Amino acid sequence: MILENLMEFYNSHRGGINGALAGVVIAVLILVLGFFKILFIAIFAIAGYYIGKKIHEDKDYIKNFLDRILPPGTYR
C-alpha cells in the first residue's frame, strides 16, 4: 500500500524529484571535491558524450576527423 502510494507520487512528480536529487548530488560533489574538479569532470563527460554520439552516428568519424587534421594517409 505504502509502496504504491510512493510510486504514484513519484510518477506524478518525476521531474521535480529527479531535479532535486541531481541538485543534491552535484552540491555534495562540489563540497567534497571542489568546484574546479567537478568542472573538469563535467567537461570531460560532455566531451565523451559528444564523441561517443558522433561515433555512433558515423562509424568513420575518427577516420574522417584525422583526415581533416593530419595529412591524408599519415595514420594508416
N, CA, C and O atoms as a GROMACS GRO file, in nm:
protein
  304
    1MET      N    1   0.082  -0.119   0.000
    1MET     CA    2   0.000   0.000   0.000
    1MET      C    3   0.087   0.126   0.000
    1MET      O    4   0.066   0.217  -0.080
    2ILE      N    5   0.185   0.130   0.091
    2ILE     CA    6   0.271   0.248   0.100
    2ILE      C    7   0.357   0.260  -0.025
    2ILE      O    8   0.378   0.369  -0.077
    3LEU      N    9   0.408   0.145  -0.073
    3LEU     CA   10   0.491   0.147  -0.194
    3LEU      C   11   0.411   0.197  -0.313
    3LEU      O   12   0.463   0.272  -0.396
    4GLU      N   13   0.287   0.155  -0.323
    4GLU     CA   14   0.202   0.200  -0.435
    4GLU      C   15   0.179   0.352  -0.428
    4GLU      O   16   0.182   0.420  -0.531
    5ASN      N   17   0.158   0.404  -0.307
    5ASN     CA   18   0.139   0.548  -0.291
    5ASN      C   19   0.267   0.624  -0.327
    5ASN      O   20   0.262   0.729  -0.391
    6LEU      N   21   0.382   0.570  -0.285
    6LEU     CA   22   0.509   0.635  -0.318
    6LEU      C   23   0.534   0.635  -0.469
    6LEU      O   24   0.580   0.735  -0.525
    7MET      N   25   0.504   0.522  -0.535
    7MET     CA   26   0.523   0.514  -0.680
    7MET      C   27   0.429   0.610  -0.753
    7MET      O   28   0.468   0.672  -0.852
    8GLU      N   29   0.307   0.622  -0.704
    8GLU     CA   30   0.212   0.715  -0.765
    8GLU      C   31   0.259   0.859  -0.748
    8GLU      O   32   0.252   0.939  -0.841
    9PHE      N   33   0.308   0.891  -0.628
    9PHE     CA   34   0.361   1.026  -0.602
    9PHE      C   35   0.482   1.054  -0.690
    9PHE      O   36   0.494   1.161  -0.748
   10TYR      N   37   0.573   0.954  -0.700
   10TYR     CA   38   0.692   0.972  -0.783
   10TYR      C   39   0.653   0.992  -0.930
   10TYR      O   40   0.706   1.082  -0.996
   11ASN      N   41   0.563   0.911  -0.979
   11ASN     CA   42   0.522   0.922  -1.120
   11ASN      C   43   0.456   1.056  -1.151
   11ASN      O   44   0.467   1.106  -1.263
   12SER      N   45   0.388   1.115  -1.055
   12SER     CA   46   0.322   1.243  -1.080
   12SER      C   47   0.416   1.362  -1.061
   12SER      O   48   0.386   1.472  -1.108
   13HIS      N   49   0.530   1.342  -0.992
   13HIS     CA   50   0.626   1.450  -0.967
   13HIS      C   51   0.768   1.410  -1.009
   13HIS      O   52   0.865   1.450  -0.944
   14ARG      N   53   0.780   1.332  -1.114
   14ARG     CA   54   0.909   1.275  -1.153
   14ARG      C   55   1.014   1.380  -1.184
   14ARG      O   56   1.128   1.368  -1.140
   15GLY      N   57   0.979   1.482  -1.259
   15GLY     CA   58   1.077   1.585  -1.297
   15GLY      C   59   1.132   1.660  -1.177
   15GLY      O   60   1.252   1.682  -1.168
   16GLY      N   61   1.046   1.699  -1.086
   16GLY     CA   62   1.089   1.772  -0.968
   16GLY      C   63   1.176   1.688  -0.876
   16GLY      O   64   1.276   1.737  -0.822
   17ILE      N   65   1.139   1.562  -0.858
   17ILE     CA   66   1.216   1.473  -0.771
   17ILE      C   67   1.353   1.445  -0.831
   17ILE      O   68   1.454   1.451  -0.761
   18ASN      N   69   1.358   1.415  -0.960
   18ASN     CA   70   1.486   1.389  -1.025
   18ASN      C   71   1.574   1.513  -1.025
   18ASN      O   72   1.695   1.502  -1.004
   19GLY      N   73   1.517   1.629  -1.047
   19GLY     CA   74   1.593   1.753  -1.044
   19GLY      C   75   1.649   1.782  -0.906
   19GLY      O   76   1.764   1.825  -0.893
   20ALA      N   77   1.568   1.759  -0.803
   20ALA     CA   78   1.615   1.780  -0.666
   20ALA      C   79   1.727   1.683  -0.631
   20ALA      O   80   1.826   1.723  -0.569
   21LEU      N   81   1.714   1.558  -0.670
   21LEU     CA   82   1.820   1.460  -0.643
   21LEU      C   83   1.948   1.495  -0.718
   21LEU      O   84   2.058   1.483  -0.662
   22ALA      N   85   1.936   1.538  -0.841
   22ALA     CA   86   2.055   1.578  -0.917
   22ALA      C   87   2.122   1.699  -0.851
   22ALA      O   88   2.244   1.705  -0.843
   23GLY      N   89   2.042   1.793  -0.804
   23GLY     CA   90   2.097   1.910  -0.736
   23GLY      C   91   2.170   1.873  -0.608
   23GLY      O   92   2.277   1.926  -0.580
   24VAL      N   93   2.113   1.780  -0.531
   24VAL     CA   94   2.177   1.736  -0.407
   24VAL      C   95   2.309   1.665  -0.437
   24VAL      O   96   2.410   1.688  -0.370
   25VAL      N   97   2.308   1.578  -0.538
   25VAL     CA   98   2.431   1.505  -0.574
   25VAL      C   99   2.539   1.603  -0.619
   25VAL      O  100   2.654   1.590  -0.577
   26ILE      N  101   2.505   1.699  -0.703
   26ILE     CA  102   2.603   1.797  -0.750
   26ILE      C  103   2.654   1.881  -0.635
   26ILE      O  104   2.774   1.909  -0.628
   27ALA      N  105   2.567   1.923  -0.544
   27ALA     CA  106   2.608   2.004  -0.429
   27ALA      C  107   2.705   1.926  -0.339
   27ALA      O  108   2.805   1.981  -0.293
   28VAL      N  109   2.675   1.799  -0.314
   28VAL     CA  110   2.764   1.719  -0.230
   28VAL      C  111   2.898   1.698  -0.298
   28VAL      O  112   3.002   1.704  -0.233
   29LEU      N  113   2.897   1.673  -0.429
   29LEU     CA  114   3.023   1.656  -0.501
   29LEU      C  115   3.108   1.783  -0.497
   29LEU      O  116   3.229   1.776  -0.481
   30ILE      N  117   3.045   1.898  -0.512
   30ILE     CA  118   3.118   2.024  -0.507
   30ILE      C  119   3.177   2.045  -0.367
   30ILE      O  120   3.291   2.089  -0.354
   31LEU      N  121   3.101   2.013  -0.263
   31LEU     CA  122   3.152   2.029  -0.127
   31LEU      C  123   3.266   1.933  -0.098
   31LEU      O  124   3.362   1.970  -0.030
   32VAL      N  125   3.258   1.811  -0.150
   32VAL     CA  126   3.360   1.710  -0.121
   32VAL      C  127   3.483   1.728  -0.210
   32VAL      O  128   3.595   1.726  -0.160
   33LEU      N  129   3.463   1.746  -0.339
   33LEU     CA  130   3.575   1.751  -0.434
   33LEU      C  131   3.621   1.892  -0.468
   33LEU      O  132   3.739   1.914  -0.495
   34GLY      N  133   3.532   1.987  -0.467
   34GLY     CA  134   3.566   2.123  -0.507
   34GLY      C  135   3.510   2.156  -0.643
   34GLY      O  136   3.483   2.068  -0.724
   35PHE      N  137   3.491   2.285  -0.666
   35PHE     CA  138   3.425   2.331  -0.788
   35PHE      C  139   3.505   2.298  -0.913
   35PHE      O  140   3.448   2.250  -1.011
   36PHE      N  141   3.636   2.323  -0.912
   36PHE     CA  142   3.714   2.306  -1.034
   36PHE      C  143   3.733   2.159  -1.070
   36PHE      O  144   3.743   2.126  -1.189
   37LYS      N  145   3.739   2.071  -0.973
   37LYS     CA  146   3.746   1.928  -1.004
   37LYS      C  147   3.615   1.880  -1.067
   37LYS      O  148   3.616   1.801  -1.161
   38ILE      N  149   3.504   1.929  -1.014
   38ILE     CA  150   3.375   1.893  -1.072
   38ILE      C  151   3.361   1.950  -1.213
   38ILE      O  152   3.309   1.883  -1.302
   39LEU      N  153   3.408   2.073  -1.233
   39LEU     CA  154   3.406   2.134  -1.366
   39LEU      C  155   3.489   2.052  -1.464
   39LEU      O  156   3.448   2.031  -1.578
   40PHE      N  157   3.608   2.006  -1.420
   40PHE     CA  158   3.695   1.923  -1.502
   40PHE      C  159   3.624   1.793  -1.540
   40PHE      O  160   3.627   1.753  -1.656
   41ILE      N  161   3.561   1.728  -1.444
   41ILE     CA  162   3.489   1.604  -1.470
   41ILE      C  163   3.373   1.629  -1.566
   41ILE      O  164   3.350   1.550  -1.658
   42ALA      N  165   3.301   1.739  -1.547
   42ALA     CA  166   3.187   1.770  -1.634
   42ALA      C  167   3.231   1.796  -1.777
   42ALA      O  168   3.165   1.753  -1.871
   43ILE      N  169   3.342   1.868  -1.794
   43ILE     CA  170   3.391   1.897  -1.930
   43ILE      C  171   3.426   1.768  -2.002
   43ILE      O  172   3.391   1.750  -2.119
   44PHE      N  173   3.496   1.677  -1.934
   44PHE     CA  174   3.533   1.551  -1.999
   44PHE      C  175   3.413   1.460  -2.020
   44PHE      O  176   3.411   1.385  -2.117
   45ALA      N  177   3.314   1.465  -1.932
   45ALA     CA  178   3.192   1.386  -1.953
   45ALA      C  179   3.117   1.436  -2.076
   45ALA      O  180   3.068   1.356  -2.156
   46ILE      N  181   3.108   1.568  -2.090
   46ILE     CA  182   3.040   1.624  -2.207
   46ILE      C  183   3.116   1.593  -2.335
   46ILE      O  184   3.056   1.560  -2.437
   47ALA      N  185   3.249   1.603  -2.330
   47ALA     CA  186   3.330   1.570  -2.448
   47ALA      C  187   3.315   1.422  -2.483
   47ALA      O  188   3.305   1.388  -2.601
   48GLY      N  189   3.314   1.335  -2.384
   48GLY     CA  190   3.296   1.192  -2.409
   48GLY      C  191   3.161   1.162  -2.468
   48GLY      O  192   3.149   1.078  -2.558
   49TYR      N  193   3.058   1.229  -2.418
   49TYR     CA  194   2.923   1.211  -2.474
   49TYR      C  195   2.921   1.255  -2.620
   49TYR      O  196   2.866   1.184  -2.705
   50TYR      N  197   2.979   1.370  -2.650
   50TYR     CA  198   2.978   1.424  -2.786
   50TYR      C  199   3.053   1.329  -2.882
   50TYR      O  200   3.002   1.297  -2.989
   51ILE      N  201   3.171   1.285  -2.842
   51ILE     CA  202   3.249   1.196  -2.928
   51ILE      C  203   3.177   1.062  -2.946
   51ILE      O  204   3.171   1.009  -3.057
   52GLY      N  205   3.123   1.008  -2.838
   52GLY     CA  206   3.050   0.882  -2.847
   52GLY      C  207   2.928   0.892  -2.937
   52GLY      O  208   2.899   0.799  -3.013
   53LYS      N  209   2.858   1.004  -2.927
   53LYS     CA  210   2.740   1.024  -3.012
   53LYS      C  211   2.782   1.032  -3.159
   53LYS      O  212   2.716   0.974  -3.246
   54LYS      N  213   2.890   1.105  -3.187
   54LYS     CA  214   2.936   1.117  -3.326
   54LYS      C  215   2.981   0.982  -3.381
   54LYS      O  216   2.953   0.950  -3.497
   55ILE      N  217   3.051   0.902  -3.300
   55ILE     CA  218   3.098   0.771  -3.346
   55ILE      C  219   2.978   0.679  -3.369
   55ILE      O  220   2.978   0.601  -3.464
   56HIS      N  221   2.878   0.688  -3.284
   56HIS     CA  222   2.759   0.605  -3.301
   56HIS      C  223   2.684   0.641  -3.430
   56HIS      O  224   2.632   0.552  -3.498
   57GLU      N  225   2.679   0.770  -3.463
   57GLU     CA  226   2.609   0.814  -3.583
   57GLU      C  227   2.688   0.784  -3.709
   57GLU      O  228   2.630   0.747  -3.811
   58ASP      N  229   2.821   0.798  -3.704
   58ASP     CA  230   2.907   0.780  -3.820
   58ASP      C  231   3.026   0.695  -3.780
   58ASP      O  232   3.113   0.741  -3.706
   59LYS      N  233   3.030   0.572  -3.827
   59LYS     CA  234   3.137   0.479  -3.788
   59LYS      C  235   3.274   0.525  -3.834
   59LYS      O  236   3.374   0.487  -3.774
   60ASP      N  237   3.282   0.606  -3.939
   60ASP     CA  238   3.410   0.655  -3.990
   60ASP      C  239   3.443   0.795  -3.938
   60ASP      O  240   3.524   0.865  -3.997
   61TYR      N  241   3.382   0.835  -3.829
   61TYR     CA  242   3.402   0.970  -3.775
   61TYR      C  243   3.548   0.996  -3.741
   61TYR      O  244   3.603   1.100  -3.776
   62ILE      N  245   3.612   0.902  -3.672
   62ILE     CA  246   3.752   0.924  -3.630
   62ILE      C  247   3.842   0.930  -3.753
   62ILE      O  248   3.931   1.015  -3.761
   63LYS      N  249   3.820   0.841  -3.849
   63LYS     CA  250   3.900   0.843  -3.972
   63LYS      C  251   3.883   0.975  -4.045
   63LYS      O  252   3.982   1.034  -4.089
   64ASN      N  253   3.761   1.022  -4.060
   64ASN     CA  254   3.736   1.150  -4.128
   64ASN      C  255   3.794   1.267  -4.050
   64ASN      O  256   3.848   1.360  -4.109
   65PHE      N  257   3.784   1.262  -3.917
   65PHE     CA  258   3.840   1.368  -3.835
   65PHE      C  259   3.992   1.373  -3.850
   65PHE      O  260   4.050   1.481  -3.864
   66LEU      N  261   4.057   1.257  -3.846
   66LEU     CA  262   4.203   1.254  -3.862
   66LEU      C  263   4.244   1.299  -4.002
   66LEU      O  264   4.348   1.363  -4.018
   67ASP      N  265   4.163   1.268  -4.103
   67ASP     CA  266   4.192   1.316  -4.239
   67ASP      C  267   4.186   1.468  -4.247
   67ASP      O  268   4.258   1.529  -4.326
   68ARG      N  269   4.100   1.530  -4.166
   68ARG     CA  270   4.090   1.676  -4.167
   68ARG      C  271   4.208   1.743  -4.097
   68ARG      O  272   4.251   1.850  -4.139
   69ILE      N  273   4.260   1.681  -3.990
   69ILE     CA  274   4.366   1.749  -3.914
   69ILE      C  275   4.506   1.700  -3.949
   69ILE      O  276   4.602   1.772  -3.922
   70LEU      N  277   4.520   1.584  -4.008
   70LEU     CA  278   4.650   1.531  -4.047
   70LEU      C  279   4.655   1.519  -4.200
   70LEU      O  280   4.552   1.515  -4.267
   71PRO      N  281   4.775   1.512  -4.255
   71PRO     CA  282   4.783   1.486  -4.399
   71PRO      C  283   4.723   1.349  -4.428
   71PRO      O  284   4.746   1.255  -4.352
   72PRO      N  285   4.646   1.336  -4.536
   72PRO     CA  286   4.579   1.208  -4.564
   72PRO      C  287   4.678   1.092  -4.572
   72PRO      O  288   4.786   1.105  -4.630
   73GLY      N  289   4.642   0.980  -4.512
   73GLY     CA  290   4.723   0.860  -4.515
   73GLY      C  291   4.830   0.855  -4.409
   73GLY      O  292   4.903   0.756  -4.404
   74THR      N  293   4.844   0.955  -4.324
   74THR     CA  294   4.951   0.959  -4.225
   74THR      C  295   4.934   0.850  -4.119
   74THR      O  296   5.033   0.791  -4.077
   75TYR      N  297   4.815   0.823  -4.076
   75TYR     CA  298   4.792   0.731  -3.965
   75TYR      C  299   4.763   0.589  -4.008
   75TYR      O  300   4.740   0.503  -3.923
   76ARG      N  301   4.764   0.561  -4.135
   76ARG     CA  302   4.733   0.425  -4.184
   76ARG      C  303   4.856   0.342  -4.194
   76ARG      O  304   4.849   0.225  -4.233
   0.00000   0.00000   0.00000
